[in-house]
Amino acid sequence: MTTMQQALADIFRPQRHGRGALPCREGAGARHELGRRRRRGPIEAGEEIIEAPSLDVVRGLDARTNIGYAVEPGAASVSEPDVHEDYVSAYDLGRFAESARFVRHYPEQNPVLRDLLPTITTPTQIVAGRDDDLVPWSNNQYLNDLLPNSEIHPLDAGHFAWEQAAEEYGRLVVDWVSGGYRRVAAG
C-alpha cells in the first residue's frame, strides 16, 4: 500500500473518529438537546426555504435546531457529541442562510449545468447515499447522465454517507485516488 493509500485508509477507517468522520474540533461548546421540542426540521422546511420570497425566512429559523435535527441520524448528540457539535457549529453565524441561498439557485442553474456538464472531461466519481432525505438521488443520476467520464456509486446510507457507510465510502475513495479514475478515463 502506498503512503497515499495508507493515509486515506487511516482517515476513513470507521474506528478512527467513531464513525469514519474527519476529526472535529476539540472542546466543542453547547450540545444539541435530545427530547427538546424542535421546530420544523429542514426536511419539512425544504420547500419553504426554496420557495420563500427572501432569505429572511431562512434567517429567522433556528439554524442550530434545524441542522441538529438533520445531523442526528449520522452523528447523534448523545453518542458522538463532539462530531454532532462540529456539524452544527459549521452553520453558525449566518452560514445556514448562505447555504440555503445556494440551494435556492438550483432551479435557475440546472439549465446552465445541462449545457456545461457534458464539456467536463475530468474523470468524476459520484458517491452518495441512496436514501438521502435532503438531496434526492435524481441529483446524482443527473450528474452521472451528463458527465461523460463519470461513475456512480449508490451507498446504503442517507445524507451523511461518509459516516453511515464509512468502510465502503473509504474503500471507494482509496480505489479512486489509487488509479481507479483511469478506468473511467479509458471509457
Secondary structure, DSSP 8 states (H G I E B T S, - for coil): --HHHHHHHHHH-TTTTSSS-----TT------TTS-----HHHHHHHHHH-SSTHHHHTS-HHHHHHHHHTTTS-TTT-HHHHHHHHHTTTTTHHHHHHHHHHTHHHHHHHHHHHGGG--S-EEEEEETT-SSS-HHHHHHHHHH-TTEEEEEES--TTHHHHTHHHHHHHHHHIIIIIHHHHHT-
